[in-house]
């Protein structure tokens, strides 16, 4: 037994209202730079829908993740090492920018400097890749709320797998949101696909990261990841991905997406797992067995043997305690309501989901029946096969039994708690029907409905005596990095190194964002990549005052000297 | 005098720039060490042009190793006559050279005509493309012209010994004085290419990922000594 700790997340889909706050705050924190305009480390998809990038779940096309070969051994679906190296000059399975979407901004300047005319001037969309006028035809959430599903709803990969006869008329009965980040898998196929070995899994917390200094831009990770959550920065020529906000998690605060989640649907905590069992579990012959196989890999943090083994591996005491209090462990293994996303990709994903009961509740309520009656809900779960089958395609490789069990547990909780809330005697027969005690059911209710910040996010800090050096703690000058202005260097601030804009060492993202924000707010021209330092992005404007670049400067006023301000 | 400058001084300057340039760039600019692929923007032309160019240039590279590094006496010793060598080199070299050039033509056409690709092309790239194209065209035309005008030119008696003499530290510029002008120009443009090499995107060749064949699939790494996004200032590294 080789005990390792993994930082993991569970999302309760019943609570997601599809507001995209997680996506927007994540983008502002991590990908509001040039080169990653099209990149959303966190995105929210409406299901049924195509997702982002379009139809990423169609692994017969993209060949992401792992598969079993004829001898039952685990191999990369996209081909082994030789095949990767032979196709390195032109990756055959790389999604093009059209599969994501062509990023754009608007030519806001014409709104202010157009001459007096009969018609209102229009801010035209401009491509952020070529700077030319463009027609907007797709985006990261173009089919939000089933928008346009008459035209392209049938392109949902999972619907095809359920049955060809399911047409989009059922969208009247069922729809939910699926927020997605990197899964930080136990068996990451992106890392396995990386020819340079630049993608690594951190031994301490299992976060999967791209070493920007070792990435050479071979792009195999983008193809290798079945969730398409590794992205290619087309300006720097390096892969980038969700970092699980490691600078925040290291000091014990949750990721940006969790922190800002309006529905408070995200849980973060540790899982202890047996690293020796991962390969065996990922090689489970039957796709539908993978959910159980992955649960077997997890260790019980309250088992004294596990604790002893963890201590032998050098896992600190407070980490073991955090694993014992972990809401993730409770949701996955104690209450068994969380399920992995697409276990059939065999990457052992570590961002799990509580499937939504709301499609079922909605139908019961709309038909005029009591939607909090256990009998009605159980009957509906049995009757509404299409939503259940769809959820099974998403979370259990098509096996409806685990999804049924989870939905029944959620329905039972709903009915059981109603009696308590109404001041009636609780009906202990309800939790019994789903194999739980009334007390456990109440605890589950507390965790799902009432849990406060410190119960939802149980994040032990990284053991480091330099924690003050993290920019997120704001106790250190953010310019005090080597070569930065605070250390007497020039500070490139998103500018150019000697070999073009991507050269000369990466700036800390906090510093880069600071300069980007300033440069965009002081920009005159919209989007020509040639002068990427002059961009207006109204998303960055907080509505207070007028940033210097919001209106074009008067011709006689000389532009302000940005160089001197950087020295501050 | 000019011979010494071109065939002794220049090669050593090039060698120094090539080696030290790479060392310096690797230390200073690991973040800029990338292929800067533009496949995301456009794939239709790249799918044809890039493998054509890269596989072509790899064969050309092997051809140069065989023709320049391996002495004629060695091939004679294993029973390959000069004529046989010449035919093999000519056929293989011309095919690979034409493939390389065709691939390069497609890639340059793509770079100029596809909007997003053109807009990420730096001045550095343009200079590199000029020198690279010049070197390939000169090399190919030297072979073709020499064979059209006569029975070909046996560079293995002049150019190759000169090239090796540089590494023996006994440079012999006289070997190059009688060489046809196209071969001389090819060698000079190649020197120029090696001079700019460490400062262009060509550096990606030196980190060709052959280690992928032997390393384990999943890489585990301990957390960096520094935390967060900061690079630890020099002199302030943590004591383990």
Interface residues (C-beta under 8 A of the other chain):
Chain A: X76 X81 X82 X84 X85 X88 X89 X90 X91 X92 X94 X96 X97 X127 X129 X130 X131 X132 X187 X188 X191 X192 X194 X195 X196 X197 X199 X200 X201 X202 X203 X204 X205 X211 X212 X213 X214 X215 X216 X217 X218 X219 X232 X234 X235 X236 X237 X238 X246 X247 X250 X251 X462 X464 X465 X466 X467 X469 X470 X471 X472 X476 X480 X481 X482 X487 X497 X498 X499 X500 X501 X502 X503 X504 X505 X506 X508 X509 X510 X528 X529 X530
Chain B: X25 X28 X29 X30 X31 X32 X33 X34 X35 X36 X37 X38 X39 X40 X41 X42 X43 X46 X47 X50 X51 X53 X54 X55 X115 X116 X119 X120 X122 X124 X199 X200 X204 X207 X209 X210 X211 X212 X213 X215 X217 X218 X219 X220 X221 X222 X223 X226 X227 X228 X229 X230 X231 X232 X233 X234 X238
